[in-house]
Amino acid sequence: MTSPVSADAAPPQEAVGPLIRGLAVLRELAAADGRRSVGDLVRATGLARSTVDRVVSTLARTGYLRVEGRDAVLTPRLMELGNAYLSACRLPDLLGPLADSLAGSLDESVSIAVPDRDGVRFVHQATRRRAMSLTFRIGDLLPAERGAPGALFAAGWTGEDWERWQLRRAADPADSGFPAVPPHGRADAAGSFERRTADAREQGWSADNQLIEPGLVAVAMPVRDTAGRPVCAVSVVSHTSRHSAESLREAVLPRLRETVGAMEAALSARAEPAAPPAAGSTPAAWTRASKQELGPEFVESLARGLTVLTAFDQGHAELPLTAVAEATGLARATARRSLITLEHLNYVERAAHDGRLFRPTPRILELGFAHLSALTLPQITQPHLVELVGQVHESASMAVLSGDDIQYVARVPTVRIMSVNITVGTRFPAYATAMGRVLLSGLPAHERTDRLARTELKPLTRHTVTSPDRLTAILERAEQEGYVLVDEELEEGLRSIAVPVHDRTGRVVAAVNVSTHASRSTAEHAREDLLPPLRETAARIEADMQIAGRYGRIARE
């Protein structure tokens, strides 16, 4: 790996200024957990208000943020930048299943981390759920000295790397620049990290005895490529209520060694040569159209620069300039200036074996990935429901199956004198609700039959369908048509229309609905006027889930 250019140095003459400023805004938003007022962004970045307004307008157009009142808020779509890096490096795809298996066999949390200058950044987490468990997220950055993986990576540091580490430690002794870790409450003995690094070099593994925080212990080993260079480290993490640092090492090191061997074999397996990225002009044409529509409020060079990061993906870990230009539809000179800027900011680097090839770096994950990867399904859904309610002027909700009931996990009510009083957490029988029938229709046929057979089908109103045969037919039709309309079966006067929400695998995981009072409209009105925007809303939620769930697990509540 070539030595990265310091982002603190003066930018090269060919650097794209709007791209530098736009990334500065994204970093400030990420540091604030995804939400910050435009005024605060002006103060934090030192940029002019007009500049920040244009950056925010451009990022909103790309879908990477939305504006809520005075606040700019990061959206799941921004994760496509981090996804491109994770896919290009192949580590979560190749090694993630092996880490998950190790976590299951040991019943301990397992992490995969990569070096990021003088820090360590997580790219995969297999967490065991306990009262005291690991809470780091994909994309979180730790100081190299605060954990087991850092000593493994530091074993290969150059003198320049050690000097950079020492300067950072002197400037930030409390690790305030690393929000993922607690403040450093104690000073390390002089040379302790250097000694742990020497031990790691000799032993081939490293231990963490409560370096991150009291109670947390870990043991880690490097995963090396065919040239013997460590590309990542795998850590088994536990708590002192279960293990001491020594007992954890004795308990897990043999199994960890086996897994690391399997990981190195997976990395060395000869992959099929990847075809060059497909050439196309769609991204470039889209930016031109956006510029024509929004005028000066759209910063075309910022949008183009971010597009360059998406050129890297599975099978395209390293690309020459020409391939980047072809994949993005950008002129070669435009792609070159963007790459030079991204290299200056350490978001891409040149491959050590061929300086003509560029590859993304893990620093891309600092652009909000950790915060966004922790969003739950209701948090992803809520802004889309707000938009839907503003469009149809009726209440909208999301629910999931919970046993034989549905449970509301998100809801946006409309303001009316006569409205439906339902809150998050409310449960209703699935068989009598539109969202419940949508969710039941997404189950395998035999499971639907079993559920209906064990459910007491009570009439809740004079309209409630309680016949198993009729319900079976309704569910079959719902599966084919992709929606359900329930008219006054749950409560007199209440009409609801619902559609499914699918995950990345196509499985129905939730349902969204619009509910209204039957006196305000007809069933035909619901199908003609409410169903199309409801389906569009579900599609937008699914698009966010596709991106957010590519390398993370989306909690449904």
C-alpha positions in Angstrom: 0.0 0.0 0.0 1.3 3.4 -0.9 1.6 6.0 1.8 -1.7 8.0 1.9 -1.7 11.7 1.2 -2.5 13.7 4.3 -5.9 15.4 4.0 -4.4 18.2 6.1 -2.0 19.1 3.4 -2.9 21.8 0.8 -5.1 20.3 -1.9 -3.4 19.7 -5.3 -4.0 22.3 -8.0 -6.4 19.9 -9.9 -8.5 19.2 -6.8 -12.3 19.8 -7.1 -13.1 22.4 -4.5 -16.9 21.7 -4.4 -16.2 18.0 -3.8 -13.9 18.9 -0.9 -16.6 21.1 0.6 -19.4 18.7 0.1 -17.5 15.9 1.8 -16.8 18.2 4.7 -20.5 18.7 5.2 -21.1 15.0 5.0 -18.4 14.3 7.7 -20.0 16.9 10.0 -23.4 15.3 9.6 -21.9 11.9 10.3 -20.2 13.1 13.4 -23.5 14.5 14.6 -25.2 11.0 14.2 -26.8 12.0 10.9 -28.7 15.2 11.9 -27.6 18.8 12.2 -29.1 22.2 11.5 -27.8 24.1 8.5 -26.7 26.9 10.8 -24.6 24.4 12.8 -23.1 23.0 9.6 -22.0 26.5 8.6 -20.3 27.0 12.0 -18.7 23.6 12.1 -17.3 23.7 8.5 -16.4 27.3 8.4 -18.1 27.5 4.9 -20.3 30.4 3.8 -24.0 29.9 4.3 -24.7 30.1 0.6 -22.1 27.3 0.0 -23.7 25.0 2.6 -27.2 25.7 1.2 -26.0 24.6 -2.2 -24.3 21.5 -0.9 -27.4 20.5 1.1 -29.6 21.1 -2.0 -27.3 18.9 -4.1 -27.1 16.1 -1.5 -30.9 16.2 -1.1 -31.2 15.9 -4.9 -29.0 12.8 -4.9 -31.1 11.3 -2.1 -28.2 11.3 0.4 -29.9 13.5 2.8 -33.4 15.1 3.3 -34.3 18.4 4.8 -36.6 18.5 7.8 -37.3 22.0 8.9 -34.0 23.6 9.6 -32.2 20.3 9.8 -30.3 18.2 7.2 -30.7 14.5 7.9 -28.6 11.7 6.3 -30.6 9.0 4.5 -30.0 5.3 4.0 -29.2 5.9 0.4 -25.8 7.4 1.4 -24.8 3.9 2.4 -24.3 3.0 -1.2 -20.9 4.7 -1.0 -19.8 2.5 1.9 -21.4 -0.5 0.2 -19.2 0.1 -2.8 -16.1 -0.1 -0.6 -17.3 -3.2 1.3 -18.2 -5.0 -1.9 -14.9 -4.0 -3.6 -12.8 -5.3 -0.7 -14.8 -8.5 -0.6 -14.1 -9.1 3.1 -17.7 -9.1 4.3 -18.9 -11.3 1.4 -16.0 -13.8 1.7 -15.2 -13.8 5.4 -18.5 -12.7 7.0 -20.1 -16.1 6.9 -17.0 -17.7 8.5 -17.1 -15.0 11.2 -20.8 -15.7 11.8 -20.1 -19.4 12.1 -17.3 -18.8 14.6 -19.5 -16.6 16.7 -22.2 -19.3 16.8 -19.8 -22.1 17.7 -18.1 -20.0 20.5 -21.2 -18.2 21.6 -19.1 -15.0 21.7 -19.2 -11.8 19.5 -16.8 -11.8 16.5 -15.6 -8.8 14.6 -13.7 -8.2 11.4 -11.6 -5.0 11.2 -9.3 -3.4 8.7 -6.5 -0.9 9.2 -7.4 2.7 8.5 -4.2 4.8 8.9 -3.4 4.8 12.6 -6.9 3.5 13.4 -8.9 0.3 13.1 -12.3 0.3 11.3 -14.9 -2.5 11.6 -16.3 -4.0 8.4 -18.3 -6.9 9.9 -19.9 -7.7 13.2 -21.4 -11.0 14.4 -22.8 -10.0 17.8 -24.3 -12.2 20.4 -27.2 -10.6 22.2 -26.6 -10.3 25.9 -27.3 -7.8 28.7 -23.6 -6.7 28.3 -22.7 -7.1 24.6 -20.6 -5.5 21.9 -22.2 -2.3 20.6 -19.8 -1.3 17.8 -21.2 -0.8 14.4 -19.9 -1.4 10.9 -17.8 1.6 10.0 -16.9 2.6 13.6 -13.3 3.7 14.0 -11.1 2.8 17.0 -7.6 4.1 17.8 -5.0 1.4 16.9 -3.8 1.2 20.6 -7.3 0.7 22.0 -7.9 -2.9 21.0 -6.4 -6.2 19.9 -6.4 -5.7 16.1 -4.3 -2.5 16.2 -1.2 -4.2 17.5 -1.4 -6.7 14.7 -1.6 -4.0 12.0 1.1 -1.8 13.8 3.5 -4.8 13.5 4.0 -3.8 9.9 4.1 0.0 10.4 6.9 2.1 8.9 8.6 4.9 10.8 6.3 7.4 9.1 3.3 5.5 10.4 4.7 5.5 14.0 5.4 9.2 13.7 1.8 10.0 12.6 0.5 7.9 15.5 2.6 9.7 18.0 1.5 13.1 16.7 -2.1 12.1 16.9 -1.7 10.8 20.5 0.0 14.0 21.6 -2.7 16.1 20.0 -5.7 14.0 21.3 -4.7 12.1 24.4 -8.3 11.5 25.4 -9.3 10.0 22.0 -12.0 12.6 21.6 -11.6 12.2 17.8 -12.9 8.7 18.1 -16.6 9.0 19.2 -17.1 5.2 19.0 -14.9 4.6 22.1 -15.3 5.9 25.6 -12.9 8.8 26.6 -9.5 7.5 27.6 -9.7 7.4 31.3 -6.2 6.3 32.1 -2.8 6.9 30.6 -1.0 3.9 29.1 2.4 3.1 30.5 5.1 4.4 28.3 5.8 2.1 25.4 2.9 -0.3 26.2 1.5 -0.2 22.7 4.9 -0.7 21.2 5.5 -3.7 23.5 2.1 -5.2 22.6 2.9 -4.7 18.9 6.2 -6.5 19.4 4.4 -9.4 21.2 1.8 -9.6 18.4 4.5 -9.7 15.8 6.2 -12.6 17.6 3.1 -14.5 18.7 0.8 -14.1 15.7 -2.1 -13.0 17.9 -3.0 -10.1 20.2 -5.1 -9.7 23.3 -7.2 -6.8 24.5 -7.4 -6.7 28.3 -10.0 -4.0 28.9 -8.3 -1.5 26.6 -11.5 -0.2 25.0 -13.5 -0.1 28.2 -13.6 -1.8 31.6 -15.0 -5.3 31.3 -14.3 -5.9 27.6 -11.7 -8.5 26.7 -10.7 -9.8 23.3 -8.2 -11.9 21.3 -7.5 -11.3 17.7 -5.5 -12.8 14.8 -4.6 -11.4 11.4 -5.9 -12.7 8.1 -3.2 -12.5 5.5 -3.2 -12.4 1.7 -1.0 -14.7 -0.5 1.9 -12.3 -0.1 1.7 -12.6 3.7 0.3 -9.1 4.3 -2.5 -8.7 6.9 -5.6 -7.5 5.2 -7.9 -7.6 8.2 -8.0 -9.0 11.7 -10.6 -11.2 13.3 -11.4 -10.6 17.0 -13.4 -12.7 19.5 -14.8 -10.4 22.1 -16.2 -11.3 25.5 -16.8 -9.8 28.9 -15.0 -10.3 32.2 -18.2 -11.7 33.7 -17.5 -14.7 31.3 -13.8 -14.7 30.8 -10.5 -13.2 31.8 -8.2 -12.1 29.0 -6.1 -15.3 29.6 -9.1 -17.7 29.8 -10.6 -16.2 26.7 -7.3 -16.8 24.8 -7.1 -20.4 26.0 -10.8 -21.1 25.2 -10.9 -19.5 21.7 -7.5 -19.4 20.1 -7.5 -23.0 18.6 -10.9 -22.4 17.0 -9.9 -18.9 15.9 -6.8 -20.3 14.2 -8.9 -22.7 12.2 -11.2 -20.0 11.1 -8.4 -17.7 10.1 -7.0 -20.6 8.0 -10.3 -21.0 6.3 -10.5 -17.2 5.7 -7.1 -17.1 4.1 -8.0 -20.0 1.9 -11.2 -18.1 0.8 -9.1 -15.0 0.0 -6.6 -16.9 -2.0 -9.1 -18.9 -4.0 -8.7 -17.8 -7.6 -11.8 -15.8 -8.6 -13.2 -15.5 -12.1 -11.7 -12.4 -13.8 -14.3 -9.6 -13.5 -15.6 -7.9 -16.6 -14.9 -4.2 -16.8 -17.6 -2.1 -15.3 -20.4 -1.5 -17.7 -20.0 1.7 -19.6 -22.9 4.1 -19.5 -23.9 7.7 -19.4 -26.8 7.5 -16.9 -25.1 9.1 -13.9 -23.6 11.9 -16.0 -26.9 12.5 -17.8 -28.7 12.6 -14.5 -26.4 15.2 -13.1 -26.7 17.3 -16.2 -30.5 17.1 -16.0 -30.5 18.0 -12.3 -28.2 21.0 -13.1 -30.7 22.2 -15.8 -33.6 21.9 -13.4 -32.1 23.3 -10.2 -29.6 25.7 -11.7 -27.1 27.2 -9.2 -28.6 25.2 -6.3 -27.2 22.0 -7.8 -23.4 21.6 -7.6 -22.7 19.3 -10.5 -19.0 18.7 -9.6 -20.0 17.5 -6.1 -22.5 15.0 -7.5 -20.0 13.8 -10.1 -17.3 13.2 -7.5 -19.6 11.1 -5.3 -20.6 9.1 -8.3 -16.9 8.2 -8.9 -17.0 6.3 -5.5 -19.8 4.0 -6.8 -17.8 2.8 -9.7 -15.9 0.4 -7.4 -17.9 -2.6 -6.5 -17.8 -6.4 -6.4 -15.1 -7.6 -8.8 -13.8 -4.1 -9.3 -11.6 -3.5 -6.3 -9.0 -1.7 -8.4 -9.8 0.3 -11.5 -7.8 2.5 -13.9 -8.9 6.0 -14.7 -10.4 4.9 -18.1 -12.6 2.3 -16.5 -13.9 4.8 -13.8 -14.8 7.3 -16.5 -16.6 4.6 -18.6 -18.5 3.3 -15.6 -19.7 6.7 -14.6 -20.2 8.2 -18.0 -17.9 11.1 -17.1 -15.3 12.7 -19.3 -11.9 11.3 -18.6 -10.6 14.7 -17.4 -13.5 15.0 -15.0 -13.1 11.5 -13.6 -9.3 12.2 -13.2 -9.9 15.4 -11.2 -12.4 13.7 -8.9 -10.0 10.8 -8.3 -7.2 13.2 -7.5 -9.4 15.0 -5.0 -10.6 11.7 -3.4 -7.0 10.6 -3.2 -6.0 13.8 -1.4 -8.8 13.2 1.1 -7.8 9.5 1.6 -11.0 8.1 0.2 -9.2 6.3 -2.6 -5.5 5.3 -3.0 -3.3 4.0 -5.7 -2.4 0.3 -5.7 1.1 -0.4 -4.6 1.7 -2.9 -7.4 0.4 -0.5 -10.1 0.2 3.2 -9.6 -2.3 3.5 -12.5 -4.9 1.6 -10.5 -7.2 3.3 -7.9 -9.0 1.5 -5.1 -11.4 2.8 -2.4 -10.2 3.0 1.2 -12.1 2.2 4.4 -12.3 5.9 5.2 -15.4 6.0 3.0 -17.2 4.3 5.9 -16.8 7.5 7.9 -19.5 9.1 5.7 -22.4 8.2 7.9 -22.2 4.4 7.5 -22.0 3.5 11.2 -25.0 5.7 12.1 -27.1 4.6 9.2 -26.3 0.9 9.6 -27.9 1.1 13.0 -31.2 2.4 11.8 -34.2 0.2 12.6 -37.0 -0.6 10.1 -39.4 1.9 11.8 -36.7 4.6 11.6 -36.2 3.9 7.9 -39.9 3.9 7.4 -41.0 7.0 9.3 -40.0 9.7 6.9 -41.7 7.9 4.1 -44.9 7.6 6.0 -44.7 11.4 6.8 -44.4 12.0 3.0 -47.3 9.7 2.3 -49.6 11.3 4.9 -48.8 14.7 3.4 -49.8 13.4 0.0 -53.1 11.6 0.9 -54.1 13.4 4.1 -55.0 10.1 5.8 -53.2 8.2 8.6 -50.5 5.7 7.6 -48.8 2.9 9.5 -46.4 0.0 9.4 -46.9 -3.3 11.2 -45.1 -6.6 11.6 -46.3 -10.0 12.5 -46.0 -10.8 16.2 -47.4 -14.3 16.8 -50.9 -14.4 15.4 -51.2 -10.6 15.8 -49.9 -7.6 14.0 -47.9 -5.0 16.0 -47.6 -1.4 15.0 -44.0 -0.3 14.7 -44.4 3.0 13.0 -47.4 5.4 12.6 -48.1 8.9 11.3 -51.6 10.1 12.1 -53.4 12.8 10.2 -54.9 15.7 12.0 -58.7 15.4 11.9 -61.6 15.8 14.3 -62.5 12.2 13.8 -59.4 10.0 13.6 -58.3 6.5 14.4 -56.6 6.3 17.8 -53.8 3.8 17.3 -50.2 4.1 18.7 -46.9 2.3 18.1 -47.0 -1.0 20.0 -50.8 -1.5 19.4 -51.7 -5.1 18.5 -54.6 -6.5 16.6 -55.6 -9.9 15.3 -53.9 -10.5 12.0 -56.8 -12.2 10.4 -59.1 -9.2 10.7 -56.8 -6.4 9.5 -55.5 -5.3 6.1 -51.8 -5.3 7.2 -52.3 -8.7 8.9 -53.7 -10.3 5.8 -50.9 -8.8 3.7 -48.4 -10.3 6.1 -50.2 -13.7 6.2 -50.3 -13.8 2.4 -46.5 -13.5 2.4 -46.1 -16.8 4.3 -45.8 -20.2 2.7 -49.2 -21.8 2.0 -48.8 -24.5 4.7 -48.0 -21.9 7.4 -51.0 -19.9 6.5 -53.2 -22.9 6.8 -51.6 -23.8 10.2 -52.1 -20.2 11.5 -55.7 -20.1 10.5 -56.4 -23.5 12.0 -55.0 -22.5 15.4 -56.5 -19.0 15.5 -59.9 -18.3 17.1 -61.7 -16.4 14.3 -64.0 -14.2 16.3 -66.3 -11.7 14.7 -65.1 -8.2 15.8 -67.9 -6.5 13.8 -70.8 -7.7 11.8 -68.6 -7.5 8.7 -65.6 -9.6 10.0 -64.8 -12.6 7.8 -64.4 -15.7 10.1 -64.7 -18.5 7.6 -61.3 -20.3 7.2 -62.1 -21.1 3.5 -63.0 -17.4 2.7 -59.9 -16.2 4.5 -57.7 -18.7 2.6 -59.2 -17.4 -0.7 -58.6 -13.8 0.4 -55.0 -14.5 1.3 -54.4 -16.2 -2.0 -55.8 -13.3 -3.9 -53.7 -10.9 -1.8 -50.6 -12.8 -2.7 -51.5 -12.4 -6.4 -52.7 -8.8 -6.3 -50.2 -7.4 -3.9 -52.6 -5.5 -1.7 -55.6 -6.0 0.7 -58.6 -3.8 1.4 -60.4 -4.4 4.7 -63.8 -2.6 5.1 -65.2 -2.3 8.6 -64.0 -5.7 9.7 -61.8 -4.6 12.6 -64.0 -1.7 13.7 -67.3 -0.2 12.4 -66.5 2.7 10.1 -62.8 1.9 9.7 -61.5 1.2 6.2 -57.9 0.2 5.6 -55.8 -0.6 2.5 -52.3 -2.2 2.9 -49.4 -3.5 0.8 -46.4 -5.6 1.6 -42.8 -4.5 2.2 -40.1 -7.0 1.1 -36.5 -7.4 2.2 -33.5 -8.0 0.0 -34.5 -11.7 -0.5 -38.1 -10.9 -1.5 -39.5 -12.0 1.8 -42.5 -10.1 3.2 -41.2 -8.6 6.4 -43.7 -5.8 7.1 -46.8 -4.1 5.7 -47.8 -0.5 5.3 -51.3 0.9 5.2 -53.5 3.9 4.9 -56.5 3.9 7.1 -59.6 6.2 6.8 -63.1 6.5 8.1 -65.6 4.8 5.8 -67.8 7.9 5.8 -65.1 10.0 4.0 -64.7 7.9 0.9 -65.6 4.7 -0.9 -63.7 1.4 -1.3 -63.2 2.3 -5.0 -61.7 5.6 -4.0 -59.2 3.7 -1.8 -58.1 1.5 -4.7 -57.9 4.4 -7.2 -56.5 7.2 -5.1 -54.8 5.6 -2.1 -53.3 2.4 -3.5 -50.9 4.0 -6.1 -49.1 6.3 -3.6 -49.1 3.6 -1.0 -47.3 1.2 -3.4 -44.8 4.0 -4.3 -44.1 4.5 -0.6 -43.5 0.7 -0.1 -41.2 0.8 -3.0 -39.2 3.6 -1.5 -39.0 1.8 1.8 -37.8 -1.3 0.0 -35.1 0.7 -1.9 -33.8 2.0 1.4 -33.8 -1.5 2.9 -32.0 -2.9 -0.2 -29.1 -0.5 0.5 -29.2 -0.5 4.3 -29.5 -4.3 4.5 -26.7 -5.2 2.0 -24.1 -5.6 4.7 -26.0 -4.9 7.9 -29.0 -6.4 9.7 -32.0 -4.2 10.0 -33.8 -4.6 13.3 -37.5 -4.6 12.8 -38.3 -2.8 16.0 
